[in-house]
Amino acid sequence: MKKQISLLVLSLVLTLSFTVTATELKEAKVVSVIDGDTIKVRLKTGTTEVRYTGIDTPETRGEVERYGEEAKNYNKNLVADKTVWLELGEKERDQEDRLLAYVYLDKAKKSMVNAILLAQGYAEALTNSSSDGVASNKTVIYFFKMKGCPHCAEEEPFLEELQEKYPSLVVVDKEVSGNQENLELLKKMGQEYGREVRGVPATFIGKDVWVGFAKKIEKQIEEKVKYCTKNHCVNPMVKLKGGNHEFADTFEELERDAKEDERGLWSKDSTENNE
């Protein structure tokens, strides 16, 4: 079964390396979105603010921080006026008397808002004791693929196995076939990593990127995941800042370039390690 971003909560740790004592979910109606990591909800007992556990987004109150409004708007698109489900940790409230919770879009706990914000680069994991007292060690993989790509098809089950083996791992799938937005994201990530990405599969972890898939790359990716579970590795989306390399502007150009380059779209062994 494919694991996409709607299934990020494969285990409760996802990209936030914490242990949560199982608690009853609290159904709540979102009244307003305060910022990227805080909402106001209506419970049976009344209205209260909820702070997302384990993550932090740029501030929008007081001095507005860079990307604060973007994080708030993304959060608003996720939860505004919706019914959500809250799972409280051992520490229920912070010093501002806000509920601390893992917030889900569904009662089955398949879509955690905290995790989606983190994986999409709108939030950073809290890596030491903070307002919620939770430590974090995350690993986020960005996996770019294309329909009909045999090596993409080979890598997908491998990444699923890694998710089973390493509960703190999340894989964000990005299909570039016919999707200009994902193609642009692939180009921009390539720029940031100093790599001209001319094909798929392309796998970004921490400061490293692999293009293609083979046994050698499989081993390297797992070694990187092992490293990142013990050491903090940057979320590729957080690392993304742009660059000055030139790349194909459309999917058709990417496909054309790959056909002209035997190490392109169907590449079996192309890797670049920066650490």
ABEGO torsion letter per residue (X at the ends): XBBBAAAABABAAEABBBBBBBBBBBBBBBABBABAABBBBBBAAEBBBBBBBGBBBBBABEBBBBGAAAAAAAAAAAABGBBBBBBBBABABBAAGBBBBBBBABAAGABBAAAAAAAAGABBBBABBBAAGBBBBBBBBBBBBBBGBAAAAAAAAAAAAAAAABAABBBBBBBABGBAAAAAAAAAAAAAAGBBBABOBBBBBEABBBBEBBAAAAAAAAAAAAAAAABBBBBAAAABAEBABBBBABAAAAAAAAAABAABAABABBBBBAX
